[in-house]
């Protein structure tokens, strides 16, 4: 205990010094050798940090990183609704930014997308609720990147609906190849063909028509040229539900 009090006293006096410097000063002042590890443990125990707010933020970030389940941990199953992959497309248009949230079933390739003016967690939660309505809540796991739009309100929505969350590894696009491919398809087969407008209601109505085509009529090579709707047990009301969502 005496050692601890001595370390606390030195730390408060030399708040900006690191543990190795403090160990040297301790040895000089008390003629006793002490490890830098012991110094560090006392600093942590008594929260004797030079910038406590910054340290708390870093610690919280590290704990959150530890808690996150990476997508590489999930054993994939060939089952509709087992894993829905989400992402965001950012569109720059004459000085205006728009955000298209996208989602695709990893197995069936059935997909949904909706444009918003802002990419925040509130809109991400709204998108998730639309997705749940569309799929009749037949979703088990959700995959996203580590973006801030998939935090707070989105996380609360996942918890509310008992959805297990899995994250892409940082800077690893290959962790979500199905969604990356769908995003490219949205851009190549819809946006780049003159269908973009910054008016979100108009854009989403056009996007709805394209999504119905994509899910009900477009042959998919990865599905042996079948359509996504044939691979899922989601009811035929999917089409009418998609239209309803586009107008909400």
Backbone bond lengths (Angstrom), bond angles and torsions (degrees), N, CA, C in turn:
res aa  C-N    CA-C-N  psi(-1)  N-CA   C-N-CA  omega(-1)  CA-C   N-CA-C  phi
1 X - - - 1.465 - - 1.528 110.67 -
2 X 1.367 114.74 -37.61 1.466 119.61 179.26 1.525 110.47 -61.73
3 X 1.351 115.52 -39.31 1.459 120.38 177.86 1.518 110.84 -60.31
4 X 1.295 115.77 -45.06 1.466 121.13 -178.71 1.522 110.86 -59.35
5 X 1.346 115.77 -45.60 1.457 119.48 -177.84 1.529 111.50 -65.43
6 X 1.326 115.07 -35.68 1.463 118.89 176.48 1.534 110.81 -64.77
7 X 1.333 115.32 -42.81 1.472 119.95 179.75 1.518 110.81 -65.10
8 X 1.326 115.75 -42.21 1.467 120.23 178.71 1.527 110.23 -59.98
9 X 1.323 116.29 -43.57 1.461 121.47 179.77 1.528 111.24 -61.69
10 X 1.331 116.07 -45.63 1.467 120.60 179.92 1.522 111.12 -66.04
11 X 1.324 115.51 -42.03 1.459 119.70 -178.94 1.534 111.53 -61.90
12 X 1.314 116.17 -41.64 1.456 119.91 180.00 1.531 111.04 -67.61
13 X 1.309 115.37 -31.36 1.458 119.71 179.67 1.521 111.25 -76.37
14 X 1.335 115.37 -39.28 1.465 120.74 -178.38 1.535 109.18 -119.05
15 X 1.318 116.34 65.52 1.465 122.30 -171.97 1.524 113.16 -62.72
16 X 1.311 117.85 -27.77 1.459 120.69 -176.55 1.528 113.19 -90.96
17 X 1.335 116.96 -5.14 1.465 120.08 -179.47 1.531 110.83 -80.17
18 X 1.313 115.19 147.09 1.457 120.92 176.65 1.513 111.60 -81.53
19 X 1.338 115.94 174.17 1.467 120.92 -174.20 1.525 113.26 -65.67
20 X 1.334 117.48 -32.81 1.468 120.07 -179.09 1.525 110.38 -69.98
21 X 1.350 116.72 -43.13 1.464 120.51 177.57 1.524 110.49 -62.63
22 X 1.328 115.80 -40.86 1.465 119.50 179.92 1.527 111.59 -65.45
23 X 1.324 116.83 -35.17 1.474 120.73 178.10 1.523 110.27 -64.56
24 X 1.333 116.33 -38.40 1.462 120.99 179.15 1.533 110.52 -67.22
25 X 1.349 115.98 -43.22 1.461 120.31 179.64 1.525 110.35 -65.59
26 X 1.324 115.92 -41.10 1.468 120.89 178.06 1.523 110.33 -57.54
27 X 1.316 116.95 -47.43 1.468 121.86 -179.37 1.527 110.80 -61.75
28 X 1.326 116.65 -39.50 1.466 121.12 -178.46 1.529 111.11 -69.38
29 X 1.338 116.71 -40.83 1.463 119.75 -174.85 1.525 113.68 -81.83
30 X 1.342 116.71 -31.59 1.467 119.13 -174.56 1.529 113.00 -114.61
31 X 1.347 116.43 5.15 1.481 121.44 179.53 1.528 111.39 49.29
32 X 1.344 113.68 41.98 1.465 120.16 -179.07 1.529 108.88 -142.96
33 X 1.311 116.35 130.92 1.467 120.67 179.56 1.532 110.03 -79.49
34 X 1.332 114.76 135.61 1.461 120.15 178.04 1.524 108.81 -139.84
35 X 1.306 117.34 145.75 1.472 120.62 -176.97 1.525 111.42 -80.90
36 X 1.324 115.61 149.93 1.470 120.13 175.96 1.530 110.34 -64.89
37 X 1.344 116.72 -27.72 1.464 121.47 176.96 1.525 110.24 -61.52
38 X 1.355 116.42 -42.71 1.471 121.76 178.85 1.530 109.94 -63.87
39 X 1.329 115.84 -40.87 1.469 120.69 177.51 1.523 110.01 -59.26
40 X 1.324 116.19 -46.97 1.458 121.32 -178.13 1.524 111.78 -61.80
41 X 1.316 116.80 -41.56 1.460 121.05 -179.33 1.535 111.74 -64.07
42 X 1.311 116.47 -36.84 1.467 119.93 178.03 1.525 110.38 -70.08
43 X 1.340 116.37 -39.65 1.468 120.70 177.02 1.528 110.05 -59.30
44 X 1.325 116.43 -44.02 1.458 121.19 179.75 1.533 111.35 -67.36
45 X 1.318 115.88 -41.31 1.464 120.62 -177.37 1.526 111.46 -62.05
46 X 1.322 116.58 -42.27 1.465 121.02 -176.38 1.530 113.06 -100.72
47 X 1.348 115.36 6.20 1.473 120.82 177.32 1.533 111.73 54.36
48 X 1.322 115.84 47.15 1.466 121.29 -176.52 1.528 110.19 -93.06
49 X 1.326 115.63 69.70 1.457 121.08 -176.71 1.521 111.45 -104.30
50 X 1.328 114.26 147.62 1.469 120.38 178.43 1.528 111.06 -67.24
51 X 1.346 116.86 -39.75 1.466 122.54 178.50 1.524 108.03 -126.78
52 X 1.330 117.93 79.59 1.474 121.42 -173.81 1.522 114.35 -57.80
53 X 1.336 117.90 -38.46 1.471 120.38 -179.07 1.525 110.58 -65.02
54 X 1.333 115.60 -41.52 1.462 120.64 -179.94 1.524 110.95 -66.09
55 X 1.330 116.35 -43.25 1.464 121.00 179.58 1.526 110.85 -63.87
56 X 1.328 116.23 -40.99 1.471 120.17 179.47 1.520 110.94 -62.79
57 X 1.330 115.90 -39.39 1.461 120.93 179.37 1.527 110.87 -65.35
58 X 1.328 116.14 -43.32 1.469 120.95 179.60 1.523 110.26 -64.60
59 X 1.336 115.48 -42.69 1.470 120.01 179.86 1.521 111.37 -62.25
60 X 1.339 116.04 -43.68 1.457 120.88 179.19 1.524 110.83 -61.99
61 X 1.322 115.23 -41.57 1.465 120.61 179.73 1.523 111.08 -63.02
62 X 1.325 115.87 -41.48 1.469 120.43 179.45 1.525 111.21 -65.99
63 X 1.339 116.10 -41.12 1.466 119.72 179.14 1.518 111.49 -64.73
64 X 1.331 116.39 -40.36 1.467 120.80 178.14 1.512 110.79 -63.77
65 X 1.336 115.88 -38.84 1.469 120.35 179.81 1.525 110.71 -64.38
66 X 1.344 115.25 -36.80 1.465 119.80 179.73 1.530 110.49 -68.13
67 X 1.337 116.03 -38.77 1.458 121.17 -176.78 1.524 112.71 -71.06
68 X 1.322 117.34 -26.98 1.456 120.46 -175.20 1.533 111.54 -65.27
69 X 1.323 114.66 130.10 1.459 119.62 176.06 1.529 108.08 -89.50
70 X 1.308 116.94 121.05 1.454 121.46 -179.21 1.525 110.36 -80.80
71 X 1.323 114.94 150.10 1.467 120.28 -175.63 1.523 111.65 -62.56
72 X 1.322 116.79 -23.89 1.468 120.51 178.83 1.530 111.68 -67.46
73 X 1.337 117.08 -16.01 1.464 120.64 179.54 1.530 112.23 -83.22
74 X 1.328 116.63 -17.31 1.471 120.03 -175.97 1.523 111.32 -86.99
75 X 1.323 115.80 126.19 1.457 120.73 175.55 1.526 108.05 -82.83
76 X 1.325 116.39 112.70 1.465 121.30 -174.17 1.530 111.42 -68.68
77 X 1.335 115.31 144.57 1.459 121.40 177.33 1.531 109.82 -123.89
78 X 1.311 118.25 137.98 1.472 121.37 178.48 1.523 110.81 -77.00
79 X 1.319 114.92 72.95 1.450 120.32 -172.38 1.525 109.69 -143.91
80 X 1.324 116.53 133.00 1.462 121.04 179.05 1.524 110.45 -60.61
81 X 1.325 116.80 131.64 1.451 121.31 177.78 1.508 115.05 83.14
82 X 1.327 117.40 -3.71 1.463 119.15 -178.21 1.518 111.65 -67.25
83 X 1.342 116.98 -40.26 1.458 120.05 179.88 1.520 110.52 -143.05
84 X 1.339 115.96 118.31 1.461 122.79 174.48 1.526 108.19 -104.57
85 X 1.326 116.15 124.47 1.463 121.94 -177.79 1.526 109.61 -99.83
86 X 1.327 117.32 127.23 1.463 122.24 -177.23 1.524 111.66 -115.74
87 X 1.322 114.99 152.31 1.460 120.34 178.56 1.528 108.49 -160.73
88 X 1.339 116.33 -179.99 1.457 121.68 179.71 1.521 110.31 -135.01
89 X 1.330 116.36 132.96 1.464 121.81 173.17 1.525 107.25 -101.55
90 X 1.323 116.77 129.70 1.460 121.29 177.67 1.529 108.68 -102.38
91 X 1.321 116.64 126.04 1.462 122.27 -179.53 1.530 109.65 -113.13
92 X 1.340 116.15 127.26 1.468 122.12 174.67 1.529 107.00 -106.75
93 X 1.336 116.51 124.73 1.465 119.97 -175.20 1.535 109.87 -143.88
94 X 1.316 115.84 105.93 1.477 121.44 178.15 1.535 112.66 49.94
95 X 1.313 114.88 48.16 1.462 120.32 178.14 1.511 115.08 81.25
96 X 1.325 117.76 2.37 1.471 122.63 179.85 1.524 109.66 -112.16
97 X 1.329 116.42 141.57 1.466 120.53 177.40 1.527 109.67 -111.55
98 X 1.315 114.47 138.92 1.454 121.34 173.50 1.533 108.06 -132.85
99 X 1.335 114.68 155.57 1.461 120.11 -175.32 1.527 109.94 -127.58
100 X 1.311 115.80 126.29 1.464 120.79 178.17 1.520 108.50 -109.19
101 X 1.335 116.01 112.34 1.460 120.04 173.71 1.523 107.76 -79.12
102 X 1.307 116.07 134.20 1.461 120.68 -179.32 1.530 110.48 -126.17
103 X 1.324 115.61 151.98 1.463 121.15 177.75 1.524 108.72 -147.94
104 X 1.314 115.30 143.44 1.467 119.72 178.58 1.522 109.66 -147.09
105 X 1.312 115.52 139.04 1.457 121.79 176.29 1.527 107.51 -74.50
106 X 1.314 116.59 122.97 1.469 120.13 -174.55 1.527 112.31 -61.07
107 X 1.325 116.64 -31.82 1.466 119.87 -177.17 1.528 112.94 -90.42
108 X 1.330 117.37 -52.10 1.469 119.71 -174.06 1.524 113.44 -85.54
109 X 1.350 116.56 -19.69 1.472 124.21 -177.13 1.528 112.60 70.60
110 X 1.339 117.58 10.90 1.454 118.70 174.50 1.530 107.34 -68.19
111 X 1.347 117.34 137.13 1.456 119.69 -168.87 1.525 112.69 -135.53
112 X 1.328 113.70 161.14 1.458 121.28 178.08 1.523 108.68 -146.85
113 X 1.335 116.65 150.97 1.466 121.43 178.15 1.524 108.93 -152.18
114 X 1.309 115.62 152.39 1.472 120.40 -179.06 1.520 108.12 -155.72
115 X 1.329 117.23 136.20 1.458 120.79 -177.37 1.533 111.99 -96.67
116 X 1.333 115.20 144.22 1.456 123.16 178.09 1.531 109.69 -133.16
117 X 1.324 114.86 161.28 1.461 119.41 177.10 1.521 112.06 -79.20
118 X 1.326 115.84 -24.52 1.467 120.24 -178.29 1.525 110.96 -133.17
119 X 1.330 115.29 146.89 1.462 120.33 175.88 1.517 108.62 -102.53
120 X 1.318 116.42 83.37 1.461 120.64 178.03 1.520 109.68 -127.07
121 X 1.320 116.18 171.52 1.463 119.53 -174.48 1.531 112.28 -68.74
122 X 1.325 116.58 -26.25 1.467 119.75 176.87 1.529 110.41 -64.51
123 X 1.341 115.90 -45.66 1.468 119.54 178.89 1.526 111.55 -70.47
124 X 1.330 116.16 -33.37 1.466 119.31 176.74 1.526 110.42 -64.47
125 X 1.332 116.75 -38.48 1.464 120.90 176.99 1.524 110.65 -66.68
126 X 1.328 116.07 -39.59 1.466 120.42 176.57 1.526 110.23 -60.75
127 X 1.326 115.62 -42.87 1.468 120.43 178.82 1.525 110.82 -62.51
128 X 1.324 116.77 -42.46 1.461 120.46 179.19 1.527 110.85 -62.83
129 X 1.316 117.19 -41.51 1.466 120.20 178.71 1.525 111.64 -63.96
130 X 1.321 116.60 -37.19 1.462 120.69 175.55 1.529 110.02 -64.50
131 X 1.315 114.93 -40.87 1.463 120.27 -179.75 1.526 111.04 -64.58
132 X 1.310 116.39 -40.65 1.464 120.72 178.10 1.528 111.06 -65.11
133 X 1.314 116.63 -40.77 1.467 120.93 177.12 1.532 110.12 -62.46
134 X 1.314 114.80 -43.36 1.466 120.59 -177.44 1.526 112.09 -64.32
135 X 1.320 116.05 -39.83 1.465 120.73 -176.80 1.526 112.77 -94.34
136 X 1.333 115.97 8.05 1.464 121.06 -177.96 1.531 111.24 57.82
137 X 1.362 114.41 36.14 1.476 123.61 177.71 1.525 113.72 62.14
138 X 1.320 116.82 21.36 1.469 120.11 179.94 1.530 110.01 -90.39
139 X 1.343 114.57 65.00 1.463 122.17 178.80 1.523 108.33 -131.61
140 X 1.324 116.45 135.00 1.461 120.84 179.94 1.528 112.18 -106.09
141 X 1.332 116.14 -45.12 1.458 120.81 -175.71 1.526 110.75 -130.93
142 X 1.335 115.34 147.92 1.459 122.41 179.37 1.530 109.08 -121.79
143 X 1.324 115.83 136.48 1.460 121.14 176.36 1.526 109.80 -118.51
144 X 1.335 116.68 130.85 1.457 121.10 176.90 1.527 109.38 -140.58
145 X 1.339 114.88 172.34 1.456 118.80 170.08 1.525 107.90 -85.73
146 X 1.321 116.59 -166.72 1.460 120.53 -175.00 1.528 112.82 -98.77
147 X 1.338 117.09 18.50 1.457 121.68 -177.51 1.517 113.34 -65.43
148 X 1.345 115.63 152.97 1.467 120.86 -177.96 1.522 112.42 -65.42
149 X 1.349 116.97 -23.19 1.466 118.85 178.84 1.531 111.90 -66.31
150 X 1.342 116.13 -21.27 1.458 119.94 179.88 1.533 111.61 -100.76
151 X 1.335 115.50 31.05 1.466 121.17 176.75 1.535 109.09 -115.31
152 X 1.283 117.42 -165.56 1.464 127.26 175.48 1.539 115.10 35.01
153 X 1.362 117.86 -101.98 1.466 120.85 -175.04 1.529 111.70 -61.63
154 X 1.327 116.40 -35.80 1.464 119.73 178.25 1.525 110.00 -65.78
155 X 1.326 116.18 -45.30 1.455 120.79 179.16 1.527 110.54 -61.51
156 X 1.321 117.04 -40.76 1.465 121.06 178.35 1.525 111.27 -62.48
157 X 1.334 116.10 -39.01 1.472 120.48 178.65 1.523 110.62 -65.80
158 X 1.329 116.93 -39.21 1.472 120.68 178.14 1.529 110.21 -62.82
159 X 1.325 116.18 -43.53 1.465 120.64 179.70 1.526 111.19 -64.95
160 X 1.325 115.63 -40.88 1.463 120.65 179.97 1.527 111.47 -59.27
161 X 1.332 116.01 -38.21 1.468 120.63 -177.02 1.531 112.76 -99.59
162 X 1.337 116.26 12.36 1.473 121.78 177.12 1.525 112.99 55.36
163 X 1.318 115.72 43.31 1.461 120.85 178.39 1.524 109.57 -95.40
164 X 1.310 116.29 128.81 1.462 119.97 175.92 1.524 108.76 -76.56
165 X 1.330 116.60 136.47 1.468 121.08 -176.98 1.519 111.40 -108.91
166 X 1.320 114.75 137.25 1.459 121.25 175.10 1.525 108.47 -130.19
167 X 1.329 115.57 141.77 1.458 121.04 -174.71 1.525 111.61 -112.58
168 X 1.332 115.05 147.00 1.456 120.13 169.69 1.527 107.98 -66.74
169 X 1.312 116.47 151.16 1.454 119.12 170.38 1.523 108.31 -71.22
170 X 1.337 118.10 145.29 1.473 120.36 -178.66 1.527 111.78 -55.85
171 X 1.334 115.12 136.17 1.480 122.70 177.13 1.524 112.05 54.91
172 X 1.337 116.16 40.25 1.465 120.23 179.80 1.529 109.82 -132.55
173 X 1.346 118.11 77.27 1.471 122.00 -177.87 1.525 113.29 -57.76
174 X 1.331 116.74 -27.85 1.469 119.71 -177.55 1.529 112.44 -67.26
175 X 1.346 116.95 -10.27 1.465 119.50 177.40 1.527 111.87 -72.15
176 X 1.330 117.16 -17.47 1.465 120.91 -178.36 1.528 110.12 -133.47
177 X 1.329 118.75 56.98 1.471 121.63 -174.37 1.522 113.70 -66.52
178 X 1.333 118.28 -32.71 1.463 121.20 -178.67 1.519 110.48 -65.30
179 X 1.324 116.14 -43.70 1.450 119.51 179.61 1.522 111.82 -72.53
180 X 1.325 117.05 -35.83 1.468 120.78 176.42 1.526 109.91 -58.99
181 X 1.321 115.32 -41.31 1.464 120.47 -179.80 1.532 110.68 -67.67
182 X 1.325 116.55 -42.22 1.456 119.93 179.39 1.530 110.84 -63.30
183 X 1.331 116.59 -42.10 1.468 120.11 177.57 1.525 111.26 -57.01
184 X 1.316 115.68 -42.57 1.472 120.19 179.46 1.532 110.62 -65.18
185 X 1.332 115.64 -38.01 1.464 119.80 178.43 1.531 110.69 -65.19
186 X 1.326 117.26 -41.99 1.466 121.05 176.80 1.525 109.97 -57.85
187 X 1.309 116.46 -43.26 1.463 120.51 -178.47 1.526 111.50 -69.97
188 X 1.341 116.98 -47.12 1.471 121.17 -175.11 1.524 113.22 -73.31
189 X 1.339 116.42 -41.02 1.462 119.63 -172.07 1.529 113.98 -99.01
190 X 1.321 116.23 -5.01 1.460 118.05 179.56 1.536 112.48 -131.51
191 X 1.318 117.24 -65.09 1.468 120.50 -175.10 1.522 112.66 -60.85
192 X 1.330 116.46 -48.43 1.464 120.52 -174.95 1.531 113.95 -73.22
193 X 1.319 116.93 -3.06 1.464 120.36 178.50 1.536 111.24 -98.98
194 X 1.327 115.46 22.88 1.460 120.23 174.83 1.503 115.15 87.16
195 X 1.330 117.57 19.06 1.466 119.97 -176.76 1.522 114.58 -97.22
196 X 1.330 116.87 1.12 1.453 117.64 -176.43 1.517 112.54 -84.75
197 X 1.332 115.34 140.32 1.459 123.59 170.77 1.518 107.41 -147.93
198 X 1.333 117.34 147.21 1.463 119.76 -179.38 1.529 111.56 -75.93
199 X 1.318 117.27 -12.35 1.460 120.90 177.17 1.534 107.97 -75.10
200 X 1.322 116.40 107.54 1.467 119.87 -172.02 1.533 114.71 -62.99
201 X 1.347 120.55 -41.61 1.473 118.17 178.81 1.527 112.47 -61.94
202 X 1.328 116.30 -41.79 1.463 120.28 179.40 1.519 110.68 -64.90
203 X 1.335 115.27 -45.46 1.470 119.45 -179.62 1.524 110.64 -61.34
204 X 1.330 117.46 -45.04 1.462 120.28 -176.87 1.527 112.74 -66.89
205 X 1.329 117.44 -31.16 1.474 119.25 175.23 1.533 110.25 -66.51
206 X 1.333 116.19 -42.96 1.470 119.59 177.26 1.524 110.91 -64.56
207 X 1.335 115.04 -41.54 1.461 120.30 -179.25 1.528 110.92 -63.04
208 X 1.325 116.79 -35.77 1.466 121.49 178.51 1.527 111.23 -59.76
209 X 1.322 116.31 -46.59 1.468 120.09 178.98 1.525 110.58 -59.72
210 X 1.333 115.02 -40.46 1.468 118.66 -179.22 1.529 110.96 -69.12
211 X 1.343 117.91 -38.62 1.462 121.48 179.79 1.527 111.53 -63.92
212 X 1.324 116.49 -38.67 1.475 119.95 177.30 1.527 109.76 -63.09
213 X 1.315 115.60 -42.24 1.479 120.17 176.30 1.523 110.17 -61.55
214 X 1.336 116.19 -45.00 1.467 122.55 -177.40 1.531 111.42 -61.91
215 X 1.329 116.74 -43.23 1.467 120.96 -174.87 1.527 114.57 -85.52
216 X 1.340 117.04 -27.93 1.460 120.31 -174.25 1.530 114.99 -105.70
217 X 1.334 116.75 -26.73 1.470 118.16 -171.49 1.528 114.90 -123.34
218 X 1.312 117.05 -30.04 1.468 120.69 -174.29 1.532 110.63 -73.81
219 X 1.346 119.66 119.53 1.460 121.50 175.53 1.535 109.91 -68.06
220 X 1.314 116.42 139.56 1.464 121.12 -178.73 1.526 109.43 -114.28
221 X 1.293 115.47 125.66 1.459 120.06 -177.97 1.525 111.64 -59.96
222 X 1.337 116.48 -40.84 1.465 120.39 -178.80 1.523 112.57 -68.58
223 X 1.331 116.98 -14.36 1.464 121.64 177.86 1.531 110.96 -106.11
224 X 1.314 114.48 23.30 1.474 119.88 -177.66 1.527 110.13 58.43
225 X 1.332 114.67 39.62 1.467 124.82 177.31 1.526 113.96 63.79
226 X 1.326 115.38 25.32 1.460 120.08 169.67 1.534 108.29 -91.72
227 X 1.331 117.25 173.33 1.460 121.48 177.36 1.523 109.57 -98.07
228 X 1.340 118.27 151.89 1.466 120.79 -179.69 1.525 113.87 -56.96
229 X 1.322 117.98 -37.41 1.462 120.33 -176.45 1.529 111.94 -62.43
230 X 1.323 116.53 -27.34 1.467 120.12 178.97 1.524 112.25 -75.61
231 X 1.346 116.36 -14.53 1.456 120.66 -177.88 1.527 112.29 -95.31
232 X 1.332 117.09 -2.43 1.455 120.21 -174.08 1.517 111.81 -121.86
233 X 1.349 114.83 159.27 1.457 119.32 175.99 1.527 111.20 -98.38
234 X 1.345 115.91 9.82 1.459 119.33 174.59 1.521 107.72 -64.39
235 X 1.302 116.70 138.70 1.460 120.43 -173.91 1.518 112.68 -67.15
236 X 1.321 115.47 166.76 1.467 121.09 179.66 1.530 111.10 -68.38
237 X 1.330 116.87 -6.90 1.458 119.54 176.07 1.519 111.94 -71.14
238 X 1.322 116.68 -4.78 1.470 120.85 179.11 1.518 111.08 -51.63
239 X 1.320 117.09 -44.46 1.460 121.09 -177.34 1.523 111.56 -61.55
240 X 1.328 117.34 -50.23 1.461 120.66 -179.06 1.526 111.46 -66.64
241 X 1.328 116.48 -34.58 1.462 120.70 177.89 1.531 110.07 -65.93
242 X 1.323 117.00 -39.26 1.463 121.17 178.67 1.517 110.11 -61.68
243 X 1.323 116.78 -44.81 1.464 121.26 178.85 1.521 110.34 -61.44
244 X 1.320 116.79 -44.11 1.463 121.37 -179.89 1.511 111.03 -60.16
245 X 1.342 116.35 -42.61 1.454 120.64 -179.10 1.514 112.65 -66.19
246 X 1.307 116.85 -34.32 1.473 120.73 -179.34 1.515 112.23 -66.03
247 X 1.335 116.38 -23.51 1.458 121.02 -177.43 1.523 112.51 -96.98
248 X 1.338 116.47 -6.81 1.473 120.32 -177.40 1.518 111.32 -79.30
